[in-house]
Amino acid sequence: MQTLVQRSFASELRAILAVANKEWTIFRRYPTWIAAFLFWPVMFPLAAIMTARALGGPSGAGFGAFAQLAGTPDYVAYIALGNTVYMWMNITLWGVGLTLRNEQMRGTLESNWLCPVWRISMVVGQSLQHLATSLVFLAITFVEFWLVFGVQIVRGNVGLVLLVLALLVPCIYGIGIIFGSLVLRFKEPNAMVFLVRGLVMIFCGVSYPLAVLPGWMQTVAQYIPLTYAIQGIRDIGLRGASLAELTPTLMPLAWFAALLPILGFVTFTVTERRARRTGALGQY
């Protein structure tokens, strides 16, 4: 029995790596996807930055109120850092969130479902490939922010930035697995992506301080992990916050990092069982 268990874990690891390699091969076949990694890091925050510049007025009188609410006069860096987390969430929804739906549209989901591996391994494999490309995307983003906007992420404690990102990884991919399971259930990915990313943009303070929101919206923001990740990265990058000062932000983020992957696994398991029971895998 011990040998069988060891072989089972080894086979699951091979399956995960095989799926990751397959997704990487597909990714390399579409050069425009790679070009998008150079384009979107600038275009996403640029729209918000130009809007903020317009709303600040010709003399910049509006930036004084912003500085009081945000705790920094550097609105360019403030918006850029918030949009970094938002862009990561956005590409995760389109990538990991549509994992099962893409397999269904390719006509490979049912055949893959028959493989003698855990079904969750297929999702984990695609998440692994997506995580690798996302890290490249973040690196390109930080470099372009420095070159285009003059925003230096490394002026804070790099170790604390990496800690926030490490806690954010299970949060984002837990949400991605939950989202992917629901897409397989309801079949409509585009509307769900627009809904989820819209809620994140509105409630998490991607481009503005949460203090400008009504009280009930600030309460909702406390139940979204990206709120704490954005706040933590801003505190480090703009104010040089220490670990002790970040504790109120890191503790809720750590709870989300522990709970969301479990919730993702449970959601996937329930959806997978329902799909087998109802024959939903073959339903377009």
C-alpha positions as CSV (number, residue, x, y, z in Angstrom):
1,M,0.0,0.0,0.0
2,Q,2.9,2.3,0.8
3,T,4.3,1.8,-2.7
4,L,0.9,2.5,-4.3
5,V,0.6,5.8,-2.4
6,Q,4.1,6.9,-3.4
7,R,3.4,6.1,-7.0
8,S,0.1,7.9,-6.8
9,F,1.7,11.1,-5.6
10,A,4.5,10.8,-8.2
11,S,1.9,10.2,-11.0
12,E,0.0,13.3,-9.8
13,L,3.1,15.4,-9.9
14,R,3.9,14.1,-13.4
15,A,0.4,15.0,-14.5
16,I,0.6,18.5,-13.1
17,L,3.9,19.1,-14.8
18,A,2.6,17.6,-18.1
19,V,-0.4,20.0,-18.0
20,A,1.9,22.9,-17.2
21,N,4.1,22.0,-20.1
22,K,1.1,21.7,-22.4
23,E,-0.2,25.1,-21.5
24,W,3.3,26.6,-21.9
25,T,3.5,25.1,-25.4
26,I,0.1,26.6,-26.3
27,F,1.2,30.0,-24.8
28,R,4.3,30.1,-27.0
29,R,2.3,29.5,-30.1
30,Y,0.6,32.9,-29.8
31,P,3.2,35.7,-30.0
32,T,0.5,38.3,-29.5
33,W,-0.1,37.1,-26.0
34,I,3.6,37.7,-25.2
35,A,3.3,41.2,-26.8
36,A,0.4,42.0,-24.5
37,F,2.8,41.6,-21.6
38,L,4.6,44.7,-22.8
39,F,1.5,46.7,-23.7
40,W,-1.0,46.3,-20.8
41,P,1.3,47.2,-17.9
42,V,1.5,50.7,-19.3
43,M,-2.0,51.1,-20.8
44,F,-4.0,49.8,-17.7
45,P,-2.7,52.4,-15.2
46,L,-2.2,55.2,-17.9
47,A,-6.0,55.7,-18.3
48,A,-6.5,56.2,-14.5
49,I,-3.4,58.4,-14.2
50,M,-4.5,60.7,-17.0
51,T,-8.0,60.8,-15.5
52,A,-6.6,61.8,-12.1
53,R,-4.5,64.5,-13.7
54,A,-7.6,65.9,-15.4
55,L,-9.6,65.8,-12.2
56,G,-6.8,67.5,-10.3
57,G,-7.4,70.6,-12.3
58,P,-5.1,72.9,-14.3
59,S,-3.4,74.1,-11.1
60,G,-3.4,70.8,-9.4
61,A,-5.6,72.0,-6.6
62,G,-7.4,68.6,-6.3
63,F,-4.2,66.8,-5.4
64,G,-4.1,68.4,-2.0
65,A,-7.3,66.6,-1.0
66,F,-5.9,63.4,-2.5
67,A,-2.7,63.6,-0.4
68,Q,-4.7,64.0,2.8
69,L,-6.8,61.0,2.1
70,A,-4.2,58.7,0.6
71,G,-1.3,59.7,2.8
72,T,1.0,60.5,-0.1
73,P,1.0,63.2,-2.8
74,D,2.5,60.7,-5.4
75,Y,-0.8,59.9,-7.2
76,V,1.1,58.3,-10.1
77,A,2.8,55.7,-7.9
78,Y,-0.4,55.2,-5.9
79,I,-2.4,54.4,-9.0
80,A,0.3,52.3,-10.6
81,L,0.8,50.1,-7.5
82,G,-3.0,49.5,-7.2
83,N,-3.3,48.6,-10.8
84,T,-0.5,46.1,-10.5
85,V,-2.5,43.9,-8.2
86,Y,-5.6,44.5,-10.3
87,M,-3.9,43.4,-13.5
88,W,-2.7,40.2,-11.9
89,M,-6.2,39.5,-10.7
90,N,-7.6,40.3,-14.2
91,I,-5.3,38.0,-16.1
92,T,-5.9,35.2,-13.5
93,L,-9.6,35.4,-14.2
94,W,-9.0,35.1,-17.9
95,G,-6.4,32.4,-17.5
96,V,-7.0,30.1,-14.5
97,G,-10.6,31.1,-14.3
98,L,-11.4,29.9,-17.8
99,T,-9.2,26.8,-17.6
100,L,-12.0,24.2,-17.6
101,R,-14.1,26.3,-20.0
102,N,-11.2,26.5,-22.5
103,E,-10.7,22.7,-22.4
104,Q,-14.5,22.3,-23.0
105,M,-14.4,24.6,-26.0
106,R,-11.3,22.8,-27.4
107,G,-13.2,19.6,-27.2
108,T,-10.6,18.0,-24.8
109,L,-12.3,18.3,-21.4
110,E,-14.2,15.0,-21.5
111,S,-11.2,13.0,-22.7
112,N,-9.0,14.6,-20.1
113,W,-11.6,13.9,-17.4
114,L,-11.2,10.1,-18.2
115,C,-7.5,10.2,-17.3
116,P,-6.6,8.3,-14.1
117,V,-5.5,11.4,-12.2
118,W,-7.2,13.7,-9.8
119,R,-9.2,16.3,-11.7
120,I,-7.9,19.1,-9.6
121,S,-4.4,18.2,-10.9
122,M,-5.4,19.5,-14.3
123,V,-6.4,22.9,-12.8
124,V,-3.2,23.0,-10.6
125,G,-1.1,22.3,-13.6
126,Q,-2.6,25.2,-15.6
127,S,-2.3,27.4,-12.5
128,L,1.4,26.5,-12.2
129,Q,2.1,27.6,-15.8
130,H,0.0,30.7,-15.2
131,L,1.9,31.6,-12.1
132,A,5.2,31.4,-14.0
133,T,4.0,33.7,-16.7
134,S,2.4,36.0,-14.1
135,L,5.8,36.4,-12.3
136,V,7.3,37.4,-15.7
137,F,4.4,39.8,-16.2
138,L,5.0,41.4,-12.8
139,A,8.7,41.8,-13.5
140,I,8.0,43.5,-16.8
141,T,5.4,45.7,-15.0
142,F,7.9,46.9,-12.4
143,V,10.5,47.7,-15.0
144,E,8.0,49.6,-17.2
145,F,6.7,51.5,-14.2
146,W,10.2,52.7,-13.5
147,L,11.0,53.6,-17.2
148,V,7.6,55.2,-18.1
149,F,6.2,56.5,-14.8
150,G,9.3,56.9,-12.7
151,V,7.8,54.6,-10.0
152,Q,10.4,52.6,-8.1
153,I,8.9,49.6,-6.4
154,V,12.2,48.7,-4.7
155,R,12.5,51.9,-2.7
156,G,10.6,50.1,0.1
157,N,11.6,46.8,1.8
158,V,11.8,44.3,-1.0
159,G,11.4,41.4,1.5
160,L,8.1,42.8,2.7
161,V,6.9,43.2,-0.9
162,L,7.7,39.6,-1.6
163,L,5.9,38.6,1.6
164,V,2.8,40.4,0.5
165,L,3.0,38.8,-3.0
166,A,3.6,35.4,-1.4
167,L,0.4,35.7,0.6
168,L,-1.5,37.1,-2.4
169,V,-0.6,34.0,-4.6
170,P,-2.9,31.5,-2.8
171,C,-5.6,34.2,-2.6
172,I,-5.6,35.0,-6.3
173,Y,-5.4,31.3,-7.4
174,G,-8.0,30.2,-4.9
175,I,-10.3,32.8,-6.4
176,G,-9.3,31.6,-9.9
177,I,-10.2,28.0,-9.1
178,I,-13.5,29.1,-7.6
179,F,-14.3,31.2,-10.6
180,G,-13.3,28.5,-13.0
181,S,-15.6,26.0,-11.3
182,L,-18.5,28.4,-11.5
183,V,-17.8,29.1,-15.2
184,L,-18.0,25.4,-15.9
185,R,-21.3,25.4,-14.1
186,F,-22.9,28.4,-15.7
187,K,-21.1,28.3,-19.1
188,E,-20.8,32.1,-19.5
189,P,-17.2,33.3,-18.8
190,N,-17.2,36.9,-20.2
191,A,-20.0,38.3,-18.2
192,M,-18.6,36.7,-15.0
193,V,-15.1,38.1,-15.6
194,F,-16.5,41.6,-16.2
195,L,-18.6,41.4,-13.0
196,V,-15.8,40.1,-10.7
197,R,-13.1,42.5,-12.0
198,G,-15.6,45.4,-11.9
199,L,-16.3,44.6,-8.2
200,V,-12.6,44.5,-7.4
201,M,-11.9,47.8,-9.2
202,I,-14.8,49.5,-7.4
203,F,-14.5,48.2,-3.8
204,C,-10.7,47.6,-3.4
205,G,-9.5,51.2,-4.1
206,V,-7.4,50.3,-7.2
207,S,-7.2,53.9,-8.3
208,Y,-8.4,55.9,-5.3
209,P,-8.4,55.9,-1.5
210,L,-11.1,53.8,0.2
211,A,-11.9,56.8,2.4
212,V,-13.9,58.4,-0.4
213,L,-16.3,55.4,-0.5
214,P,-19.5,55.2,1.6
215,G,-19.3,53.3,4.9
216,W,-21.1,50.2,3.6
217,M,-18.7,50.0,0.6
218,Q,-15.7,50.2,2.9
219,T,-17.2,47.3,4.9
220,V,-17.5,45.2,1.8
221,A,-13.9,46.0,0.9
222,Q,-12.8,44.4,4.2
223,Y,-14.0,41.0,2.9
224,I,-11.9,41.1,-0.3
225,P,-8.3,40.0,0.0
226,L,-7.0,42.3,-2.8
227,T,-7.9,45.3,-0.5
228,Y,-5.2,44.3,1.9
229,A,-2.7,43.4,-0.8
230,I,-3.0,46.7,-2.5
231,Q,-2.8,48.6,0.8
232,G,0.2,46.6,1.9
233,I,2.2,47.2,-1.3
234,R,1.3,50.9,-1.2
235,D,2.4,51.2,2.5
236,I,5.7,49.5,1.7
237,G,6.4,51.3,-1.6
238,L,5.2,54.8,-0.8
239,R,5.7,55.1,3.0
240,G,8.4,52.5,3.8
241,A,6.2,50.7,6.3
242,S,7.9,48.2,8.6
243,L,6.7,44.7,9.4
244,A,5.1,45.8,12.7
245,E,3.2,48.6,10.9
246,L,2.0,46.1,8.3
247,T,0.7,43.5,10.8
248,P,-2.9,44.8,10.7
249,T,-2.8,44.4,6.9
250,L,-0.9,41.1,6.7
251,M,-3.0,39.2,9.3
252,P,-6.3,39.3,7.3
253,L,-4.4,38.6,4.1
254,A,-2.9,35.5,5.7
255,W,-6.3,34.3,6.7
256,F,-7.5,34.7,3.2
257,A,-4.4,32.9,1.9
258,A,-5.3,29.9,4.1
259,L,-9.0,29.8,3.4
260,L,-9.4,30.6,-0.2
261,P,-7.5,27.6,-1.6
262,I,-9.6,25.3,0.6
263,L,-12.8,27.0,-0.6
264,G,-11.5,26.6,-4.2
265,F,-10.9,22.9,-3.7
266,V,-14.4,22.4,-2.2
267,T,-16.1,24.4,-4.9
268,F,-14.2,22.4,-7.6
269,T,-15.1,19.1,-5.9
270,V,-18.8,20.0,-5.7
271,T,-18.9,21.2,-9.3
272,E,-17.0,18.1,-10.6
273,R,-19.4,15.8,-8.8
274,R,-22.4,17.6,-10.2
275,A,-20.9,17.5,-13.7
276,R,-20.5,13.8,-13.5
277,R,-24.0,13.3,-12.2
278,T,-25.7,15.5,-14.8
279,G,-23.5,15.0,-17.8
280,A,-22.7,18.7,-17.9
281,L,-19.2,18.2,-19.3
282,G,-20.6,17.6,-22.7
283,Q,-23.0,20.6,-22.6
284,Y,-21.6,23.6,-24.4
